[in-house]
Amino acid sequence: MAASWAGVACLSLLALVIGDPCLIISEINADNPRLDTTEFVELYHTGGQRASLDGYTLVFYNGNGNVAYKVLDLKGHSTDDRGFFLVGSVDMLPKPAILLPPNTVQNGPDAIVLYHTSASRYGEKMDVTSLGMVDAVVYMTRRTGGAEFLAETLTPGEPAFVEDETALEGDESIERCLLSEDRWGFHVSSPSPGQRNNCTPPAAPATVPVINELKLGAGQVDGFVELTEAPAAGPLVLVVLDGRTDRVSVSVDVNTSRNGLTSVSIDKNFMKGDESGAVAVYGGRASDFPAGSQLSQIQPLDAFVFAGAGNKPSANLTETLIPGREPYQLSNSLREGGYYLSRCGVATWARDPGVFWEAPQTPAKVNQCPWPKICPHSNVTPGGTDSPSHLPPWGNSDFLINELNTDTPGAAEDGEYIELWHPSGRRVSLQGVWILLFSAHNNRPYREISLSGHFTTSKGYFLLGSDRLVPAPSLRLPPNTIQNGPDAVALYRSPYGPPSAAQRGIPTVGLLDAVVYRQRGSDKEAQELSKALTPGQLPLLEDPEVLAGDEALSRCRGLYPYDLSAFSVAPTTPLRENSCPRPPPAPFGVVISEVASAHWTTHNQQRAFVELHGPPMTDLRGLVLSVFDQERSGTVIALPLTGSVDQDGFYIVGNVTAADQTFPEGSVFPARGAVVLCYDLFSVCRAGSALTNSSLRDVLVFSENQQLLFSLSAARGRHVLPAARSVEDGPISLSRCSCCEVRSPSSWTSSSPTPRGTNLCPSAAFSSHIDLCLGPLSSDWQEPLSDCSGPIQGRKVAEVADYLERRCHCGISALYLQGANFSCVSGGLRVRGDIRALSDHQKALIIQTSRVDPSSSRGDACSAPTTDRYTSTASALWLQIGLIVAALLLLALGAAGVTYFYRRRRPQDYCTMELSEHAEGLSDL
């Protein structure tokens, strides 16, 4: 029924008004097939008559540099008798009033702007401005893009229109058409210079029938409804409803056997037009909607709601059938033969009475739509206003759920709302955006709401909610629509239809943001929703006991999507800045105390858990426990902590008895990776790559992966790995045994697990004597000794411990060597003193290892510790250089002395003396 078209982009510069006629940019043809010899710009005066163009200026902007490349002063010109004015190529017909050379109008990304102020303000090469702007079109092609700056300056909140050169065979143009009610937009159609634009409604999809034409019979003749064919939609039923009672008046099965348009006649008693009512199309049979039954809560495929003179339909009927739209208001004078209404707006969204206009009846034919006399902008005063301050682009940021109130005091539930916000903080179109309300009982959406055709406020807010909410929402919902939980609200960008139609189950394609929430004691019922929409996070609780009055879930900590830790229970602030509570201080003194993985041994008691230790009764809110997997190169567990440390100072997370929190269902604790205790936004803690020293409260890396060490700011030495086999025949864990160095690898050792108990650490009670010489004479010690000139560092101690562990396989770490002395000697590193152990069994293994160590029998290289006399290679080199220089100086002085005394004892021959004054002075010197 209509040509395919590229898309629709509403254009609203200042305010949409219906009033005095105005001058608009009506049509643009910037790109012709082959040679650009039929380019044109068409202006139109909505009064449909001749109008002077004095004071108007047309400016063409290049998107490459955002400067003007052509300026046309329209002084002395006027529109024709029908209101049209053409600027175009010399070869086009009809002949334009202002002629342009071929290939003048650039293809995009560019803009054409109509100004009404002194023409002297505008000139070629000037920067783009909105000063004195009346109308503007920003356009680009799919190949070019790059019109963001022009759009932000000239049409704030609106993207540039994309001209699809493949939409039609042959030439095409960008034409302005009415979308719905008083909202204008553009679409691609066949060029029509000097004529009415081809504003044909888009072709309906084969799966969704739409209402195309109606007749309200005024009680004198039968009414009828014309539908587009949808062969793939299945059985259809047309339902007529009473606007006063919200009950079914009559339902009729639709015959879908023919192609094209289907007309359904309705008895004259049910579609009068002097009373309010509605027409809706559902999938199903007439028997599913018997006469007298209540309004169904099933969402219709299409619907039309109308209001008679002084007879408004109920809010429930309007908000159920056409959410966010207004009923069609019929005129006061009842016409003979009834009302004839045709779909004329080119909006792509369904269930909008605003796309219907009064027009002649054309059954089974293309609708005859009149040319609208509505201005898409406010009339500007000459001089205009200066351009708004430029805001930086918002990049990849998209709409977010900003505030959610699902449970209001009282039984009416008439204060519910969902508030969206765009991070740009200004007016933005919601074209192609959907909100889905999910029920946790069946994990399916119980309501899908299209926001196409709506805009945010000038500060970026959009509100949908109950009819009695103050301030009034842009999209009204029946009372008690938003369920109290466990449920979810999800925000999608889905330009081609409902998200549920493109993906089975819980849709995730196009997901912009989501909030999963619950009531007390119902968190486990929303597990499937949490897995799909907010993985790794517990549902939010809108706790009615936090505040005395009403409360909401407000975004308070960050702009990351699907981040439930960004929300707090706070006072309701619809369409205003959120009133957020002050965040709690970071918990002090809480550290990771013990860690175990189920993969470290095959013992049947080996369990995965993380034990935290801190001051008793410390509140853990704000902390996030993250687990990173070396093999998967990312986060496998991210868990916001709840509750507080117990009276003994312990808090257990994991799959052990009496744990305070368990790991998320389906998660696996890795054999190699890291555990991080983080105080930041959940999304930051989950990513791990942006952690700072203030957010990284503690970390244990049980991996040698250098990328993981670097990303977690924990590259201070080699971190302890669990022993290949336990000392005793049982499970093992990594235990903290040092209180003071939070992130030092020397603080950890492997031992038997002791969740909620004192860690097993190396003890002096099981110590034994050690005397080792490590260096060139030790064939299996290959570590360089370049750092031996200074104090023995923790890294060197950890290397010695690692050397011993490779020989013993008994769980030795740097902690075992706290009682040993380290010294540098000529050619080796001397380790002498006590080495601790966990038990007598481990002590015996250590003694056995030290007895068979080959370096212990080669003690002559380490027989005389010379730490104080140790000289580095660099120092010896400088000493040798100094001695050589001193020797050369002594030789030079000796030679000078010998020469002096020789000359004194043997005077020169006066017969050969021919000294000048200069030669004598040089000889004396």
SEDO-928043 format. One line per 4 residues: number of its first residue (from 1); their letters; for each residue y, z, x of C-alpha. Coordinates in steps of 0.1 Angstrom, whole numbers. Layout:
N
NUM = a = Y:Z:X  ...
END
This chain:
925
1 = maas = 0:0:0  23:5:30  24:-5:66  12:20:91
5 = wagv = 39:40:108  44:60:139  56:93:126  85:110:109
9 = acls = 111:131:126  137:148:104  173:146:115  197:174:104
13 = llal = 227:178:127  248:205:111  239:211:74  222:190:47
17 = vigd = 247:185:18  248:165:-13  284:155:-21  309:129:-10
21 = pcli = 295:96:4  294:92:42  287:68:70  253:69:86
25 = isei = 233:50:112  208:33:89  186:11:111  181:2:148
29 = nadn = 161:-26:164  162:-21:201  131:-39:213  122:-75:202
33 = prld = 90:-94:211  95:-114:243  133:-119:247  156:-93:232
37 = ttef = 178:-117:212  177:-101:177  188:-65:186  210:-48:161
41 = vely = 224:-14:149  231:-11:111  256:13:97  256:21:60
45 = htgg = 281:39:37  262:59:11  289:50:-15  274:15:-16
49 = qras = 309:-1:-14  335:-14:11  348:14:34  372:13:64
53 = ldgy = 357:22:98  391:33:114  386:63:135  349:57:142
57 = tlvf = 334:50:176  298:38:184  284:50:218  252:39:234
61 = yngn = 236:64:259  211:57:287  184:84:289  182:77:327
65 = gnva = 212:98:338  223:107:302  255:87:305  272:61:282
69 = ykvl = 265:24:290  284:9:260  313:21:238  325:3:207
73 = dlkg = 358:12:190  353:3:153  390:4:145  401:-26:122
77 = hstd = 365:-31:109  350:-22:75  316:-23:58  308:-51:34
81 = drgf = 310:-47:-4  275:-32:-4  283:-6:23  265:-23:53
85 = flvg = 280:-30:88  261:-48:116  265:-47:153  240:-71:170
89 = svdm = 229:-101:191  247:-134:188  215:-152:176  206:-129:147
93 = lpkp = 210:-135:110  229:-124:91  257:-127:116  269:-93:128
97 = aill = 305:-82:126  305:-72:163  285:-95:186  265:-83:216
101 = ppnt = 250:-103:245  212:-105:245  193:-75:259  223:-51:254
105 = vqng = 206:-24:234  182:-6:257  146:1:246  145:39:254
109 = pdai = 146:67:262  181:63:249  204:73:221  230:58:198
113 = vlyh = 257:81:185  285:76:158  317:96:164  347:102:142
117 = tsas = 377:112:164  401:96:188  384:67:205  403:75:237
121 = ryge = 379:104:243  350:81:249  343:56:277  315:41:297
125 = kmdv = 298:62:323  308:94:305  283:122:301  266:128:268
129 = tslg = 285:150:243  284:161:207  322:164:205  332:147:172
133 = mvda = 297:135:164  289:123:129  254:109:133  229:103:161
137 = vvym = 195:87:167  175:96:199  145:73:205  119:64:230
141 = trrt = 86:45:233  52:59:240  54:44:275  87:59:285
145 = ggae = 93:94:272  120:114:290  145:118:261  144:156:261
149 = flae = 180:162:273  195:138:248  175:154:220  186:189:230
153 = tltp = 222:179:231  225:155:201  197:166:177  189:202:186
157 = gepa = 156:213:173  144:177:167  122:157:191  132:121:200
161 = fved = 118:95:176  88:76:191  90:39:183  54:25:181
165 = etal = 56:-12:191  20:-16:180  26:-4:144  33:-39:130
169 = egde = 25:-74:140  56:-91:151  90:-73:152  97:-38:139
173 = sier = 127:-15:136  135:22:133  147:28:97  162:58:81
177 = clls = 145:70:49  146:101:27  117:124:34  119:149:6
181 = edrw = 147:164:-15  177:161:8  159:157:41  162:124:60
185 = gfhv = 140:110:87  130:78:104  99:55:104  89:21:117
189 = ssps = 90:-8:93  99:-45:92  135:-52:101  159:-55:72
193 = pgqr = 194:-61:87  221:-59:60  195:-50:33  180:-18:19
197 = nnct = 155:-2:42  118:-6:36  112:30:27  77:28:13
201 = ppaa = 57:60:12  28:61:37  -6:50:27  -28:78:15
205 = patv = -60:86:35  -93:77:21  -104:113:18  -74:128:0
209 = pvin = -60:114:-32  -23:119:-39  -3:118:-71  17:86:-70
213 = elkl = 35:84:-104  39:106:-135  51:103:-171  61:134:-190
217 = gagq = 59:123:-227  85:147:-242  60:154:-270  65:120:-284
221 = vdgf = 40:98:-264  11:105:-242  17:113:-206  -1:99:-176
225 = velt = -7:106:-140  -13:78:-114  -34:87:-84  -42:68:-52
229 = eapa = -79:60:-47  -99:82:-23  -135:68:-22  -146:94:3
233 = agpl = -133:124:-16  -162:128:-40  -159:137:-76  -123:146:-87
237 = vlvv = -107:164:-116  -72:164:-128  -60:197:-142  -28:203:-163
241 = ldgr = -15:239:-163  9:258:-185  38:271:-165  43:302:-187
245 = tdrv = 7:315:-188  -7:301:-156  -37:289:-176  -55:255:-178
249 = svsv = -42:234:-207  -66:205:-202  -88:191:-174  -100:155:-171
253 = dvnt = -126:139:-148  -111:111:-127  -129:78:-126  -129:67:-90
257 = srng = -149:35:-95  -120:11:-89  -100:4:-58  -62:8:-56
261 = ltsv = -45:31:-81  -61:51:-109  -43:61:-140  -53:91:-161
265 = sidk = -38:96:-196  -29:131:-209  -24:141:-245  12:143:-255
269 = nfmk = 9:180:-264  2:190:-228  28:171:-207  60:173:-227
273 = gdes = 87:179:-200  107:203:-221  87:232:-208  75:241:-173
277 = gava = 40:232:-161  19:217:-133  -5:189:-125  -31:195:-98
281 = vygg = -60:174:-83  -92:193:-73  -125:183:-59  -151:190:-87
285 = rasd = -157:184:-123  -138:192:-155  -164:218:-164  -153:238:-134
289 = fpag = -118:242:-149  -123:248:-187  -93:250:-210  -78:285:-212
293 = sqls = -92:296:-178  -69:313:-152  -52:294:-124  -78:288:-96
297 = qiqp = -72:302:-62  -89:272:-47  -64:251:-28  -58:217:-46
301 = ldaf = -58:183:-29  -24:176:-43  -2:192:-69  31:186:-88
305 = vfag = 50:216:-104  79:209:-127  105:231:-144  120:223:-178
309 = agnk = 156:230:-188  160:268:-186  123:272:-183  111:281:-148
313 = psan = 74:282:-139  59:315:-127  62:324:-90  24:327:-89
317 = ltet = 19:291:-101  45:277:-77  34:296:-46  -3:289:-52
321 = lipg = 0:252:-58  30:242:-37  35:269:-11  69:267:5
325 = repy = 82:240:-19  104:241:-50  94:229:-85  109:196:-96
329 = qlsn = 138:204:-119  140:181:-149  174:171:-163  188:189:-193
333 = slre = 189:158:-215  155:149:-229  152:111:-227  136:90:-253
337 = ggyy = 101:80:-241  100:108:-216  105:111:-179  93:86:-153
341 = lsrc = 88:100:-118  76:80:-87  67:91:-52  95:77:-31
345 = gvat = 100:101:-2  82:91:30  71:126:40  36:129:53
349 = ward = 28:163:39  12:168:4  19:190:-25  57:185:-24
353 = pgvf = 75:177:-57  106:169:-36  92:134:-27  94:123:-64
357 = weap = 125:106:-79  133:94:-113  125:57:-112  112:29:-135
361 = qtpa = 76:31:-144  54:6:-124  17:12:-133  -7:-3:-107
365 = kvnq = 22:-16:-87  44:-6:-58  69:20:-68  105:9:-73
369 = cpwp = 125:36:-56  164:36:-57  185:39:-26  195:76:-23
373 = kicp = 232:86:-21  227:117:0  243:124:33  221:136:62
377 = hsnv = 249:155:77  282:173:70  314:154:70  332:162:103
381 = tpgg = 368:169:108  385:145:133  384:162:166  351:178:158
385 = tdsp = 337:207:178  326:208:214  290:204:224  269:235:223
389 = shlp = 261:251:256  230:235:272  199:256:271  172:250:296
393 = pwgn = 140:233:283  113:256:271  86:237:289  51:243:276
397 = sdfl = 61:272:253  53:267:216  56:287:184  43:323:185
401 = inel = 34:349:159  62:374:163  57:400:136  30:406:110
405 = ntdt = 31:429:80  -2:428:61  -2:461:43  28:474:25
409 = pgaa = 32:508:6  23:507:-31  -2:487:-51  21:456:-55
413 = edge = 18:445:-19  51:425:-24  65:430:10  39:412:31
417 = yiel = 51:386:56  44:366:87  72:359:111  71:331:136
421 = whps = 94:325:166  101:297:190  108:308:226  138:283:227
425 = grrv = 156:307:204  171:279:183  165:256:154  132:237:158
429 = slqg = 111:216:135  77:229:123  63:194:118  26:194:122
433 = vwil = 23:232:124  -3:251:103  -10:287:95  -45:297:87
437 = lfsa = -54:331:71  -90:340:80  -113:365:63  -138:385:85
441 = hnnr = -163:386:57  -173:349:61  -152:339:92  -136:311:72
445 = pyre = -99:305:63  -91:317:28  -57:299:29  -44:269:49
449 = isls = -6:264:49  12:234:63  46:241:76  56:204:80
453 = ghft = 91:197:67  103:232:75  126:244:103  133:277:121
457 = tskg = 166:294:118  193:288:144  178:317:164  142:303:163
461 = yfll = 128:325:135  107:313:105  95:337:77  68:332:51
465 = gsdr = 60:361:28  60:376:-6  84:364:-33  104:397:-35
469 = lvpa = 108:401:3  143:406:16  156:386:33  141:357:13
473 = pslr = 113:339:31  115:301:37  79:298:24  70:321:-5
477 = lppn = 35:335:-11  21:352:-42  19:390:-39  -11:404:-22
481 = tiqn = -19:371:-5  -23:384:30  -55:405:32  -53:439:48
485 = gpda = -81:435:73  -104:430:90  -89:396:91  -69:372:112
489 = valy = -38:350:112  -39:319:134  -12:294:142  -21:257:150
493 = rspy = -5:225:159  -25:199:140  -4:167:132  -32:148:116
497 = gpps = -43:172:89  -58:207:84  -73:223:115  -105:231:95
501 = aaqr = -111:194:88  -112:185:125  -136:213:137  -164:232:122
505 = gipt = -166:270:122  -135:288:135  -111:261:148  -98:265:183
509 = vgll = -85:230:190  -47:230:187  -46:268:186  -11:281:194
513 = davv = -14:318:187  -36:343:168  -37:379:157  -69:396:147
517 = yrqr = -63:429:129  -83:456:111  -83:488:91  -96:521:103
521 = gsdk = -134:519:111  -137:481:106  -132:468:142  -169:456:145
525 = eaqe = -166:435:113  -142:411:130  -163:403:161  -167:366:154
529 = lska = -130:361:148  -122:381:180  -146:360:201  -131:327:189
533 = ltpg = -94:335:186  -87:365:210  -117:367:233  -122:400:251
537 = qlpl = -98:420:230  -102:445:202  -85:438:168  -52:454:162
541 = ledp = -47:484:138  -16:484:117  -17:522:114  2:534:83
545 = evla = 4:570:98  26:560:128  58:556:108  71:574:77
549 = gdea = 79:541:57  66:506:61  55:493:94  45:460:111
553 = lsrc = 27:447:141  56:435:163  55:415:195  71:438:221
557 = rgly = 55:430:255  56:394:265  54:359:252  18:350:261
561 = pydl = -2:336:232  -34:353:218  -24:385:237  -29:414:214
565 = safs = -16:439:240  18:424:235  20:440:200  30:474:189
569 = vapt = 33:492:156  70:492:148  95:492:120  98:460:99
573 = tplr = 125:436:111  120:402:93  143:375:108  158:400:132
577 = ensc = 150:411:168  120:434:168  125:471:170  100:480:197
581 = prpp = 90:515:208  96:525:245  65:517:265  46:548:278
585 = papf = 49:555:315  21:542:337  -8:567:339  -5:586:372
589 = gvvi = -34:593:395  -61:573:377  -83:554:402  -117:536:402
593 = seva = -142:563:412  -176:546:409  -190:511:402  -225:497:395
597 = sahw = -239:463:386  -272:458:368  -279:430:393  -279:452:425
601 = tthn = -316:464:422  -345:457:400  -349:494:391  -353:500:354
605 = qqra = -325:526:355  -300:502:371  -270:500:347  -236:484:349
609 = fvel = -207:508:346  -172:516:359  -162:553:363  -125:562:364
613 = hgpp = -112:595:377  -78:611:372  -59:642:360  -77:657:329
617 = mtdl = -65:644:295  -44:616:310  -36:590:283  -49:555:294
621 = rglv = -28:534:271  -14:504:289  -42:501:315  -65:471:315
625 = lsvf = -98:470:333  -106:435:346  -138:423:362  -138:391:383
629 = dqer = -169:371:391  -172:354:425  -196:327:413  -175:318:382
633 = sgtv = -142:320:401  -125:338:372  -123:368:349  -155:377:330
637 = ialp = -143:410:314  -108:421:305  -107:453:285  -76:472:274
641 = ltgs = -84:509:277  -81:533:249  -82:571:246  -78:595:276
645 = vdqd = -96:610:305  -119:639:296  -114:675:306  -134:670:338
649 = gfyi = -113:641:348  -138:613:340  -137:581:319  -167:558:317
653 = vgnv = -167:521:307  -200:503:305  -236:502:293  -246:538:300
657 = taad = -252:568:278  -220:586:265  -196:558:277  -161:561:264
661 = qtfp = -159:523:261  -186:496:263  -182:462:279  -175:434:253
665 = egsv = -206:421:237  -221:392:256  -202:399:288  -221:401:321
669 = fpar = -211:424:350  -214:402:382  -234:410:414  -205:398:436
673 = gavv = -168:400:425  -141:426:420  -130:454:396  -93:458:390
677 = lcyd = -74:486:372  -42:470:360  -10:482:342  6:451:328
681 = lfsv = 4:427:299  -32:419:289  -27:382:297  -13:390:332
685 = crag = -42:414:340  -67:389:327  -53:361:349  -53:383:380
689 = salt = -33:358:401  2:371:393  -5:408:399  22:428:418
693 = nssl = 19:461:436  33:479:406  8:464:382  -23:466:405
697 = rdvl = -31:503:402  -65:501:420  -90:475:431  -125:473:445
701 = vfse = -137:440:459  -174:439:465  -173:404:479  -165:385:511
705 = nqql = -148:357:492  -115:353:510  -97:336:480  -106:366:458
709 = lfsl = -94:391:485  -61:372:489  -54:368:451  -60:405:444
713 = saar = -37:416:473  -67:435:488  -73:418:521  -71:450:541
717 = grhv = -103:447:561  -138:438:549  -149:455:517  -181:474:513
721 = lpaa = -211:455:499  -240:474:483  -270:478:506  -297:451:503
725 = rsve = -321:479:493  -314:515:483  -321:544:507  -342:561:481
729 = dgpi = -364:542:457  -339:541:428  -306:526:414  -275:523:435
733 = slsr = -237:523:430  -205:521:450  -188:555:451  -153:565:462
737 = cscc = -155:593:488  -119:593:501  -90:607:480  -60:593:497
741 = evrs = -62:556:505  -64:540:471  -73:504:482  -89:510:515
745 = pssw = -125:497:520  -132:528:541  -130:549:510  -163:535:496
749 = tsss = -200:538:503  -232:530:485  -252:558:469  -272:568:439
753 = ptpr = -253:566:406  -236:598:393  -217:588:361  -195:616:349
757 = gtnl = -205:637:380  -195:643:416  -200:613:438  -227:614:465
761 = cpsa = -209:610:498  -219:613:535  -221:650:544  -219:668:578
765 = afss = -249:688:567  -271:657:574  -253:646:606  -269:634:638
769 = hidl = -256:626:673  -248:591:683  -238:576:717  -234:538:717
773 = clgp = -218:514:741  -209:481:723  -195:451:742  -206:424:766
777 = lssd = -238:442:776  -249:445:739  -264:411:731  -261:415:694
781 = wqep = -225:428:694  -202:397:693  -169:412:681  -139:407:704
785 = lsdc = -121:437:719  -86:423:720  -72:452:699  -86:478:722
789 = sgpi = -52:484:740  -40:505:711  -55:531:688  -89:522:673
793 = qgrk = -81:508:639  -99:512:606  -110:476:607  -128:482:640
797 = vaev = -145:512:626  -157:491:596  -170:465:620  -191:491:639
801 = adyl = -204:504:606  -213:469:595  -231:464:628  -252:496:623
805 = errc = -260:487:587  -274:453:597  -298:471:620  -306:500:597
809 = hcgi = -305:487:562  -299:522:550  -264:521:534  -241:529:563
813 = saly = -204:524:558  -172:534:577  -173:568:560  -204:578:580
817 = lqga = -185:575:613  -157:600:604  -171:625:629  -175:600:658
821 = nfsc = -150:593:686  -141:558:697  -128:548:731  -122:517:751
825 = vsgg = -138:514:785  -141:487:811  -160:459:793  -171:479:762
829 = lrvr = -164:501:732  -178:536:734  -189:554:702  -199:590:707
833 = gdir = -202:619:683  -217:628:649  -227:602:623  -231:616:587
837 = alsd = -257:608:561  -265:613:524  -299:629:528  -325:639:554
841 = hqka = -343:606:547  -313:586:555  -306:608:586  -341:600:599
845 = liiq = -335:562:595  -302:565:614  -318:584:643  -346:559:644
849 = tsrv = -321:530:646  -300:547:674  -331:553:695  -343:517:695
853 = dpss = -307:504:700  -307:484:733  -271:493:740  -280:530:743
857 = srgd = -301:523:775  -273:504:792  -248:532:795  -236:524:831
861 = acsa = -210:501:817  -197:529:795  -204:558:820  -168:566:827
865 = pttd = -145:563:797  -112:549:809  -92:547:778  -60:561:796
869 = ryts = -65:537:825  -73:506:804  -51:477:812  -49:447:791
873 = tasa = -53:412:805  -17:404:799  -6:435:819  -28:426:849
877 = lwlq = -13:391:850  22:404:851  13:429:879  -1:401:900
881 = igli = 30:380:895  52:409:905  32:415:937  35:378:947
885 = vaal = 73:378:941  77:410:961  58:395:990  79:364:990
889 = llla = 111:385:991  99:405:1021  90:373:1040  125:359:1033
893 = lgaa = 142:391:1045  121:392:1077  129:355:1085  167:362:1081
897 = gvty = 165:392:1104  147:374:1132  172:345:1131  202:369:1132
901 = fyrr = 190:388:1163  180:356:1181  215:341:1178  231:373:1191
905 = rrpq = 210:374:1222  215:336:1231  252:323:1228  258:286:1222
909 = dyct = 269:261:1249  307:259:1249  306:224:1263  291:210:1232
913 = mels = 311:231:1208  333:209:1185  337:233:1157  361:227:1129
917 = ehae = 374:256:1109  350:247:1081  320:245:1103  327:278:1119
921 = glsd = 329:295:1086  296:280:1074  279:291:1107  291:327:1103
925 = l = 278:327:1068
END
